[in-house]
């Protein structure tokens, strides 16, 4: 004697439809989760890029200020003024150029 399955086709069909809806709901949930993650990462990336740009602008302006200061320190007028005031050097030049030979006496 065989045992018959008393489950009707309607119950099986409803169970398949229920699993189908569960799969759709899970798919939508994971899509929303991924969308949220992508938006968060893109916002964080934009913030990092903005911070890097600000840092670059700050360093570029500092580099420019250093270049201006270096050029000011290397100027001939400044060196001449220091030579006159602190080292008591004269600005008078001879009309004649004297060359020293490299040979020892």
C-alpha positions as CSV (number, residue, x, y, z in Angstrom):
1,X,0.0,0.0,0.0
2,X,1.4,3.4,-1.0
3,X,1.1,6.5,1.0
4,X,-0.3,9.4,-0.9
5,X,0.8,12.9,-0.4
6,X,-2.2,14.9,0.7
7,X,-0.6,18.3,-0.1
8,X,-2.6,20.0,-2.8
9,X,-1.2,21.7,-5.8
10,X,-2.5,25.0,-4.6
11,X,-0.4,24.9,-1.4
12,X,2.8,24.0,-3.4
13,X,2.1,26.8,-5.9
14,X,1.6,29.3,-3.1
15,X,4.8,28.3,-1.5
16,X,6.7,28.8,-4.8
17,X,5.1,32.2,-5.1
18,X,6.1,33.1,-1.5
19,X,9.8,32.1,-2.2
20,X,9.7,34.1,-5.4
21,X,8.5,37.2,-3.5
22,X,11.1,36.6,-0.8
23,X,13.8,36.5,-3.4
24,X,12.6,39.7,-5.0
25,X,12.5,41.5,-1.6
26,X,16.0,40.2,-0.8
27,X,17.2,41.5,-4.2
28,X,15.7,44.9,-3.6
29,X,17.2,45.1,-0.1
30,X,20.7,44.2,-1.4
31,X,20.4,46.7,-4.2
32,X,19.5,49.4,-1.7
33,X,22.4,48.3,0.6
34,X,24.9,48.5,-2.3
35,X,23.4,51.9,-3.5
36,X,23.9,53.3,0.1
37,X,27.5,52.0,0.2
38,X,28.3,53.5,-3.2
39,X,26.9,56.9,-2.2
40,X,28.8,56.9,1.1
41,X,32.0,56.0,-0.6
42,X,31.6,58.6,-3.3
43,X,30.9,61.3,-0.7
44,X,34.0,60.2,1.2
45,X,36.0,60.3,-1.9
46,X,34.8,63.8,-2.8
47,X,35.7,65.0,0.7
48,X,39.2,63.4,0.4
49,X,39.7,65.1,-3.0
50,X,38.6,68.5,-1.6
51,X,41.0,68.1,1.4
52,X,43.9,67.1,-0.9
53,X,43.2,70.1,-3.2
54,X,43.2,72.5,-0.1
55,X,46.5,70.9,1.0
56,X,48.0,71.3,-2.4
57,X,46.9,75.0,-2.6
58,X,48.4,75.6,0.8
59,X,51.7,73.9,-0.1
60,X,51.9,75.7,-3.5
61,X,51.4,79.1,-1.8
62,X,54.0,78.2,0.8
63,X,56.4,77.2,-2.0
64,X,55.8,80.5,-3.8
65,X,56.5,82.4,-0.6
66,X,59.7,80.5,-0.1
67,X,60.8,81.3,-3.7
68,X,60.1,85.0,-3.2
69,X,62.1,84.9,0.1
70,X,65.0,83.1,-1.5
71,X,65.1,85.6,-4.4
72,X,65.0,88.5,-1.9
73,X,67.9,86.9,0.1
74,X,69.9,86.4,-3.1
75,X,69.5,89.9,-4.5
76,X,72.6,91.8,-5.3
77,X,71.4,95.0,-3.5
78,X,71.0,93.1,-0.2
79,X,74.4,91.5,-0.6
80,X,76.0,94.8,-1.4
81,X,74.3,96.5,1.6
82,X,75.5,93.8,4.0
83,X,79.0,94.0,2.5
84,X,79.1,97.8,3.1
85,X,77.4,98.0,6.5
86,X,78.6,94.8,8.3
87,X,81.9,93.9,6.6
88,X,83.0,97.5,6.0
89,X,83.9,96.7,2.4
90,X,84.5,99.5,-0.1
91,X,82.6,99.7,-3.4
92,X,85.5,101.4,-5.1
93,X,86.9,99.3,-7.9
94,X,90.3,99.6,-9.5
95,X,90.6,100.7,-13.0
96,X,93.0,98.0,-13.6
97,X,92.5,94.2,-13.4
98,X,95.1,92.2,-11.7
99,X,95.5,88.5,-12.5
100,X,97.4,86.2,-10.2
101,X,99.2,83.3,-11.7
102,X,98.6,79.8,-10.3
103,X,102.3,79.2,-9.8
104,X,103.8,79.4,-6.4
105,X,106.7,81.7,-5.5
